[in-house]
């Protein structure tokens, strides 16, 4: 019995299609993975002495941002990625939220910048000016900082430890203000 003339064509197409699917899966398996990781911390801005307006010269440090080792980061561990395997790190967002008191806004703050530091190297990666004019009033407002362009923080994330430092100025608030900072990073690295 002779095969139908179109049978060879269908067989050839099936082989070509199968090859294309296998090749595509191979490329996907070797492409870098992309995931996000979120880092949070809290700080407290002290109140000024009653009736004495005082400049805010230094923004209080956030202890959980002081010695970040991304090999200990849960999102890195879940993906089985080490900081040495990272090819790119970008800031997706950085925000600051007033946790308490409920009747406090951001009117005490004029400007804020975020800096990444590893060893004696540092780079600014986000900031915001004119904060008091944004009218971010109570209850529990959130301030978003603007990322500085297409900054790659990979050299800082891959360092033995990295620190995120917030620097700001304005005036000390009338009451002590507790703030929560949240940094979301987009990480490329490892294999799918």
HELIX and SHEET records of a PDB file:
HELIX    1   1 UNK A    5  UNK A   30  1                                  26    
HELIX    2   2 UNK A   63  UNK A   65  5                                   3    
HELIX    3   3 UNK A   70  UNK A   72  5                                   3    
HELIX    4   4 UNK A   74  UNK A   78  1                                   5    
HELIX    5   5 UNK A   83  UNK A   85  5                                   3    
HELIX    6   6 UNK A  132  UNK A  134  5                                   3    
HELIX    7   7 UNK A  154  UNK A  157  1                                   4    
SHEET    1   A 4 UNK A  32  UNK A  45  0                                        
SHEET    2   A 4 UNK A 177  UNK A 191 -1                                        
SHEET    3   A 4 UNK A  86  UNK A 100 -1                                        
SHEET    4   A 4 UNK A 142  UNK A 144 -1                                        
SHEET    1   B 5 UNK A  55  UNK A  56  0                                        
SHEET    2   B 5 UNK A 163  UNK A 171 -1                                        
SHEET    3   B 5 UNK A 109  UNK A 118 -1                                        
SHEET    4   B 5 UNK A 121  UNK A 128 -1                                        
SHEET    5   B 5 UNK A 146  UNK A 147 -1                                        
END                                                                             
